[in-house]
């Protein structure tokens, strides 16, 4: 007997209920398969790196003088300032690339009583500090001249102990961001495709993506004593994207 003949003797309402049950059963089975497939994902990371060159250099040359006669100390500082500016101009910098730093004066015996001051040597009471800031787009010139500081010292200019050399800055990150994100995405996609191939499946669409944070580091060790990125002309920009793909 056919199934349709069995339904002939049933009330219409029961036929409708059974038909709905069969339809819903098929829906839930199909939906369950879909949900099972949709839950299959793989998360991979894609790396992109690019070597760049700094486009701006900031170089603070600081020096100080010490003495008991403040007027004399200030005069010595003015002389050092003139020598430093001339040294920089003689080596190829323009006047508009140079700026005098703020002058600071420190009285080593400030707060001492008159009796206490008499017990101290008076020839090192005042410390006057200042310098010249170089801001230039000629990063190679800055690098070259910064290695000639001995010439300035030989002129009697006392460079401060905290002298750390020039700082090199790369300002073009926004110009390369899109290109690097594209490269990182392609790298992640290749890794996902390889995983899918090894797993006997295929890679689907992107579920979620996180581009990560851009970082800048020194491409090479700057000097034997430092690998500080800010002291490196040649830099490396890096970004890691994390992408989750559906598997199908």
N, C-alpha and C positions, 0 to 999 in steps of 0.2 A: 504494500500500500504506500502510495506517495505521501510525503509530509503534508502537502497541500490538502489531501483528502482527509487527513487526521484533523486539520483545523476546521473542516466544514461543520463538524458537530460541536465545536466549541462556541461559546458566546462571543460576540464581536469584541467585547471589552477585553477578554482574555487573549484574543488574537493580537490586539493592539499592544497589550502589555508584553507579550512574548517577543513581538517584533522589536519593540523598544529595547528589551533586554539584550537581544542579539546584537542590535546596532551599538548600544553602549558598551557591550563587552568588546566588540571589535575596536571601538574608539579607544578604550582604556589600554587594550593590548598594544595598539599602534602607538599611542601616546607614550606608553611605557618604554617601548623600543626607542622612540625618538629621544625621550629624556635620558635614556641610558647612553645613547650616542652623543648627546649634547654634553654630557658630563665628562666625556673623555677629552682631556686637554693635555697639553705639554707646555711648560714654561721654560723659556730659554733666554740667554743674555747675548746681546750683540755689542761688540766693541768697535769703536772708531777712534783712530788717532791721526793727528796731523801735526807736522812740524811747522812752526811759525817763527818769525823773527820780530823782536821788539821794535816798536816804532817811535818810542819816546824814552829819553834818559833824563833822570833827575839826579843831580850830583851836588851834595852839600859838602863844601870844604870848610871845615871849622878850625879856628885857631884861637889861642888865648895868650894873654900876657899877665905876669904877676909882678907886683912891686909895692913899695911903701908910699910912693908919691902917685896919687891917682892921675894927676895931670900928665905926668911922664908916662905912665902906663897907657893912658888913652892915646898919647902921641905915638907910642910904639905900635899900638893896634891900628891906628890910621895908616902907618907906614906898611904894615903887613897887608892891610886891605888893598892898598894901591899896588903892591907887588903881586898880589894874587890875581887881581883883575888884569894887570899887564901880562902876566904869565899866560893867562887864558886867551887873551886877545892875540898874543904873539903866536899861539898854537892853533889859531884858526877860528876861534869863536867870535860871534858878533856881540856888540854891546847889548842888544835887546834880548840876548840869551842869558844875560847875567843879572843877578839881583842880590844886593847886599842883605845879609841876614840881620835879624834884630840883635842889638848889642845888650849884653847882660853884664851887670857889675855886682860882684859879691864881696862883701866885707867879712873876712874870715873871723874878725874879732867883734862883730856886732853882738851886743848884749853883754860884753865883758865890762867889768868895772875899770876905772882908770888905773887902779893898782894892778889889776890883772893884766892890762895891756902893757904895762911897763915891764912885765916879766916875759913878754913875747917879743920875738924878733920883729922889727918893724918893716923889714924889707920885703915881706911877702904878704902884707895885710890885704891888698886888693887884688882881685882876680877879674879881669875883663875878658869876655868871650864874644866873638862874632864870627863872621865868615862870609862866603859867597855861595849862592845857589846857582847852579847851571841847569837850565831846562832847555833841552835841545832834541830835535828829531834826527840829528846826526849821531846816531848811537855808536857807530864805529869810531868816529872822532873822539867821542867821550871816552870810549874804552881805551883808545890809544893814548890820549893825554893823561888819563888817570894813572897810567903806568909810568909816568914821568914825574911823579910827585917829589922824587928825590931832588930834582932841579929846583923846585920851590923851597924845599927844606934847606938846601945849600945857600939860599939867599937869606936865611935867618928866620924864616917863618916857622913858628912852632905849631905844627898840626896837632889838633886835639887827640887825646887817647881814644876817644870813641869813634874815630874816623873809620867808616865801614865801606867806603867806596861808592860808586854810582848804583842807582836802582834803575832797572830796565823794565819798561811797561809795554804790554801788548794791548792795543785798544781796538783790535779788529774782530773781537769774538762774535759780535752780532752778524758780521758779514759771512761767517763760515758755519754758523749754527745749523742752518737748514741742510746744507750739504753733508755735514757730519751726522746729523740725525738720519738722513737717508742711507748713509753708509752703514750706520749701526743697525738700522732696520733690515737691510739686505743681509748683513752678517748674521743677525738673529734668525732670519727666514731660512738661510742656508743650514744653520744648525738644527732648526726645527724639521726641515725636510729630511735631513740625514737621520734624525731620531725616528721620524715616521717610517722611513724606509727600513731601518733596522727592526722596527716593531711590526712590520708587515701591514702598514696602513698608509693613509695619505694625509697630508697637512691641509687643514681647512682655513677658515677665515680667522682674523684676529679677534680674540675675546676681550683682552685688556692690554694696554701698553703703558709703560712708564719710561720716559726718555732718560731719566737719571740726571745727575748733576755734572756740569762741565767742570773739569779741573785742569789747571795749568801747572806744569812742573818744568824743571830744567831738563833740556834734552841731554846734556852731558854734565859731567862734574865740572863746576865752574873753575875752581882752582883746587890745589891740593888740600886746602883747608876748609873748603865750603862747597855745598851743593844747593845753596839757597836759590830758589827759583827767581827771586827778585834781583839777584845779581847776575842772572844769565841773559845774554842777548838771544841765544837760540833756545826756544822753548818747545814744549810738546803739549798740545791740547788733547784731552781725552774725555770721552763720554761713553757710558755703558747704558744701553737700553734693555729693559726687561719686558718681554712680550709673552703673553699667553695665547696659544693657538688652539682652536678646536681640532680634534682628530676625527676623520670620517672613514 
